[in-house]
Amino acid sequence: MNEGIADFHTHTFLSDGVLSPCELIRTGVACGYGQIALTDHVGAGSMERVLKELKADCQLAAKAWGIKTWVGVELTHVPAQAVPFLAAQAKSLGADLVLVHGETITEPVETGTNRAAVSCPDVDILAHPGLITPEETRLAAENGVFLEISARRGHAYANGHVARMAREAGAELIINSDSHEPRDLLTAEFRRQVGIGAGLSATELEKVLAEAPRKLCWKLEGRKKANYV
């Protein structure tokens, strides 16, 4: 597998991005990406359609360009109580991974969304968790939910807090772009700077940049093989 940049949170024009799925993947290839997850914003009504369209383009692009593609969704501003049901539904419809739009300090996400996400076995990443609590972080560690260090403007304001909470609880961190347009995609240097800006030590940074994407990849691959069998 190409060991280039891994990014597990991006958006196409199927939600609020500006590029088509193939355009986004091709731009990622040009930026040195080895893995990319297309995780458009969805709710109960749009999930099936979005996943169907993403799958078709991801399969085509992966074969042509040698990049590892993941088909996912970001459950966004859904009622907290609906997170378990919708996450399970996404997996049943073929999503490789499920993100939940966390309680970022820049949007009015319903209180309780973070807790619902980190308590759910079908959620893989809690995106931009904002001022996540120690108890929520402990649940993320227990349930194998990755917490995002976000490169996205606004959402990144709480990165330092998220990193500190994860350090204390032993939760896994992952750095993602939350890309909506080409300029948002990560470079190796910018990804490193985001981690340093979040207060990660050199050892922590190496773990987040190298080990975390591999660990998440193994988790997703293992689930795909189990479902295939």
Phi, psi and omega in degrees: 000141175301126183267023180292198182299138176248130183221117187252024181205098178217163183227142178250185179285002172287345169232257184240017173276178182250347183255152171290165178305313180294321177299317181295315180296317181297321177295322176299317177302314181295335180271001179091021178286140172256332177221142175214135175252129175263114192229068184293152176298132176219163169228195183298324186279331187259350190302309185297315180297313183297315180297319180299315181291319179297319182302313184300314182287323180296318180297317180296312183294320181297319179293321185282323192243359174070021177258143177281123180246143177237136179261121182217183176220156169243110176290116193237121179053036172272157176303138182305321182292343181270351184304310182301316180295313183291323178296316178296321179296318179300316179296321180293335178271003174102011177294132175288324180213155180234125171255152171241132178290105187285181185278059176307148182282358183255002179219156183275058178292141182299131174300135184106347180295315179303312183297318179299319182292312185285350177265356189257123181292343180268000177264133182258323183223132168265109184283142177027076189287355180065223184272063181300143184272162175303319180295318178295322179293321177298319178296321177300316179297317182294324187259005176070027177269124179284141175258135187270132162266114192263136173271002185279135177304138181087299179298332184288349183303330183261010183303318181299318178296315180299316180298319181293317178298317180296320179300316183289328184261349183077027179277153180278139176247152175218138178263124179230161182275328192053046186291137174239345178209166188306322183292346180280341185297150185282150161249164180301319182289318180293321177301318178297317180295324177298318179295317177296318179297334178280355178092016179288140175286171179300319179293315179296320181297317179299319179296315183290322183283323187254309187283319185299313178299322178295317180297317178295319178300314179300319179298313182292319178295319179298321179293320180297318180294320180296319180291326179293318180292000000 
